[in-house]
């Protein structure tokens, strides 16, 4: 594929567009499912797609390989996933070099969860980096990458306050980050409040709202808890009565996501970033229901 136009330019263009994030497959069967989803979503022509690492960087090699294949075998623009977890600076440089060699010119730079798991104390890897701001600086020193970072509508679970969290986002932008992607959320007002807080601290990069259409009640509650928040009661009130009806729950989950996307676009959100859970059906349903047309 051609990625001659920088990603930041694509994100700055007027009009709605989308991007997709895929979870790391744990085995060959999961990888086949992922590739089916990638091919199903490719016709929607997203601004970019990314594949995350597993817990503690456990799927790093597979993620890097899949990201390279997306660059060489599809029309999609892949954004390489990169975390500070379990890597020295030299190992991080090697991973960044692998992305560059594969033709990946955009990177999502994250600190990552503590190696001991969510809820444990973060510990810097010996010879590694302490946080995402340092990682952004490293990536920018190594080439002309467009670097994205994480943002949190309710603040990072380790942040002492929402203002402190906004200052961290602004620091990542000052270090060279050119866009941010939020964790998934369900209330549009929380997204717009985050953007205002960040702007007050001098952060003017595009902040892409993260959307996850609910397809499983157990899965979304677990993921929300791991992210440091609970699913809002008004959302649970719509989903819980459908817990024993998977098809109806998926339809309601897509409707909730569609309503949220409509509020975000109406309020001026620049883009929509979908956490696909490696399945295409719910994401394609939301996109069709929005009726915004296939992005150019």
HELIX and SHEET records of a PDB file:
HELIX    1   1 UNK A    7  UNK A   12  1                                   6    
HELIX    2   2 UNK A   28  UNK A   42  1                                  15    
HELIX    3   3 UNK A   55  UNK A   57  5                                   3    
HELIX    4   4 UNK A   60  UNK A   73  1                                  14    
HELIX    5   5 UNK A   89  UNK A  101  1                                  13    
HELIX    6   6 UNK A  132  UNK A  141  1                                  10    
HELIX    7   7 UNK A  162  UNK A  174  1                                  13    
HELIX    8   8 UNK A  188  UNK A  200  1                                  13    
HELIX    9   9 UNK A  217  UNK A  227  1                                  11    
HELIX   10  10 UNK A  233  UNK A  239  1                                   7    
HELIX   11  11 UNK A  240  UNK A  242  5                                   3    
HELIX   12  12 UNK A  246  UNK A  266  1                                  21    
HELIX   13  13 UNK A  281  UNK A  290  1                                  10    
SHEET    1   A 9 UNK A  18  UNK A  22  0                                        
SHEET    2   A 9 UNK A  48  UNK A  51  1                                        
SHEET    3   A 9 UNK A  78  UNK A  83  1                                        
SHEET    4   A 9 UNK A 106  UNK A 110  1                                        
SHEET    5   A 9 UNK A 146  UNK A 151  1                                        
SHEET    6   A 9 UNK A 179  UNK A 184  1                                        
SHEET    7   A 9 UNK A 206  UNK A 211  1                                        
SHEET    8   A 9 UNK A 272  UNK A 275  1                                        
SHEET    9   A 9 UNK A  18  UNK A  22  1                                        
END                                                                             
